[in-house]
Amino acid sequence: MHWVDYLRPHTLHECLRAFAKHGSDARALAGGTDLLVQMRSGRRRNRVLVDVKAVPELNELSFDSESGLTLGAAVPCYRIYGDETVCRKYPGLIDTVSMIGGTQIQGRATVGGNLCNAAPSADAVPALIALGATCRIASASGERKVAVEDFCIAPGSSVLTPSEVLVSLQLPPPAAESGACYLRFIPRNEMDIAVAGAGVAVTLSNGMFRDARVALASVAPTPLFVEAAGAALRGQPVGRAAVAKAAAAAREAARPISDMRGTAEYRRNLCEVLTRRALGTAVRRAGGSLDGKETPAP
């Protein structure tokens, strides 16, 4: 591994000043569970690591009934699933943070880092998209907000410029009769990369789907927001027929490749199955029913 300079700012101002000074030579260190591996392998050649774990804004984890959940980019997974309020109000988010790596990894890994790594297989991103999360991005010259579905632009690449930092994620407060779920398929039980994943969120009203969002992992160059799947549910009676149409839309939208982990056709099939099963769980969490016994998740 090449020589790197290590910086540990304690304020957001210091953090942004470091990125303004070093530009593309710098890389944020939140959990480091991906970054350090990439640097050791030579995939990344950054000469400055900016440890953001001590910046208060990047460590905020708070819920407000009006603004929703503020999730700092450096908050580790274990803090998220250890928060009773988050567990109660955002079970779809808990699905993801409790399956990223193993217990040791979850002590360091962050949702913000998972997003900034911009891997097509990122487990946290489909759930964030489904939940309507927004990114707070800052630089020395100001701030901007970006919807999570617009953040990743290519494998390993995001909308962040060299001088910018992901400060936090904002998740809107859950509506009444709403539920979310993330499911993935992996060959092993732990510490494996998703062959395919599906994150969904639904809002019900009087036995109808009032709103729905669906996103997929590992089946496109970036995590994929499937607007057609949500559109297939909105305004429809809550039931298996509507869910089947949404699952078919997810399959149709997938753009997978064939590799050692599975064929493209296998992944398309998984998109349909995982979306259907995740929607069934999300409906139950919203207090609804598909009028039948649910198939257990893989």
RAJOCOR-V747063 format. One record per residue. SS is DSSP state (~ for helix, > for strand, _ for the rest). PSI is psi in whole degrees, 0 to 359 (none if undefined). NEAR is the number of other ideal C-beta (glycine too) atoms within 10 Angstrom. Layout:
# RAJOCOR-V747063
ss=(SS SS)
psi=(PSI PSI)
near=(NEAR NEAR)
This chain:
# RAJOCOR-V747063
ss=(_ _ _ _ > > > _ _ _ _ ~ ~ ~ ~ ~ ~ ~ ~ ~ ~ ~ ~ ~ ~ > > > > _ _ _ _ _ ~ ~ ~ ~ ~ ~ ~ _ _ _ _ _ _ > > > > _ _ _ _ ~ ~ ~ ~ _ > > > > _ _ _ > > > > > _ _ _ > ~ ~ ~ ~ ~ _ _ ~ ~ ~ ~ ~ ~ _ ~ ~ ~ ~ ~ ~ ~ _ _ _ _ _ ~ ~ ~ ~ _ _ _ > ~ ~ ~ ~ ~ ~ ~ _ _ _ _ _ ~ ~ ~ ~ ~ ~ ~ ~ _ _ _ > > > > > > _ _ > > > > > > ~ ~ ~ _ > > > _ _ > > _ _ _ _ _ _ > > > > > > > _ _ _ _ _ _ > > > > > > > > _ _ _ _ _ _ _ _ _ _ > > > > > > > > > > _ _ > > > > > > > > > > _ _ _ _ _ _ > > _ ~ ~ ~ ~ ~ ~ ~ _ _ _ > _ _ ~ ~ ~ ~ ~ ~ ~ ~ ~ ~ ~ ~ ~ ~ _ _ _ _ _ > _ _ > _ ~ ~ ~ ~ ~ ~ ~ ~ ~ ~ ~ ~ ~ ~ ~ ~ ~ ~ ~ ~ ~ ~ _ _ _ _ _ _ _ _ _ _ _ _ _)
psi=(137 165 138 149 141 125 142 82 152 0 158 324 314 320 312 327 324 317 327 325 316 342 229 348 341 152 136 136 105 288 321 1 336 316 313 323 317 324 321 327 350 2 323 140 27 140 353 126 126 103 112 7 340 2 118 316 330 355 9 134 101 153 136 136 338 316 342 212 127 119 105 147 342 10 122 158 320 330 328 308 353 359 117 321 315 317 321 321 338 61 332 325 321 326 318 312 338 357 359 110 205 188 318 318 320 342 342 319 148 153 320 318 322 321 313 334 335 36 140 333 6 124 327 332 315 322 320 318 313 324 1 34 151 139 134 113 134 152 177 340 356 191 159 162 140 133 143 324 345 2 313 131 346 165 119 4 145 180 353 133 166 337 2 156 138 114 311 170 139 119 125 154 141 136 163 146 44 155 156 163 147 131 147 162 128 153 331 168 333 154 46 163 136 132 324 153 155 125 131 156 138 153 128 159 118 44 14 156 112 323 157 145 140 136 152 153 150 17 19 169 336 162 136 119 117 88 328 327 318 320 329 340 325 129 2 153 143 116 176 332 314 319 320 321 320 318 322 323 324 317 317 326 338 141 61 167 166 133 193 344 343 157 163 318 321 318 321 316 319 322 317 313 313 321 316 314 320 322 322 317 317 320 316 318 335 358 11 189 145 14 49 172 131 144 131 145 151 none)
near=(8 10 5 16 13 9 19 15 19 10 12 16 12 14 26 23 15 21 26 15 13 18 11 13 14 23 21 26 22 30 26 19 21 21 20 15 11 16 19 11 9 9 11 15 12 19 13 18 19 23 16 27 19 14 26 11 18 25 18 16 17 14 17 9 7 6 12 20 25 18 28 26 28 26 25 25 27 17 17 23 16 13 18 7 11 21 14 11 19 25 18 26 27 20 23 28 27 16 22 21 19 11 10 11 17 22 14 17 24 31 29 25 27 25 24 24 23 21 20 23 20 27 26 30 32 33 33 29 27 29 25 17 25 18 24 19 21 21 16 15 9 9 11 11 9 15 13 25 21 14 24 25 13 10 13 17 11 20 15 20 11 13 19 21 26 26 23 24 24 16 24 14 14 21 15 10 17 23 22 27 26 34 27 25 21 19 9 7 7 10 12 15 17 26 21 28 32 34 33 38 29 31 21 22 15 8 10 16 25 18 16 26 24 32 28 32 31 29 27 19 15 21 29 26 23 29 14 15 28 22 15 22 26 16 12 16 12 24 17 14 10 21 27 15 16 27 26 17 22 32 22 13 20 22 12 22 14 11 10 4 18 18 12 14 10 15 25 19 15 27 31 20 20 30 31 23 21 31 31 25 22 28 26 14 18 23 11 20 14 17 9 9 7 13 10 8 16 11)
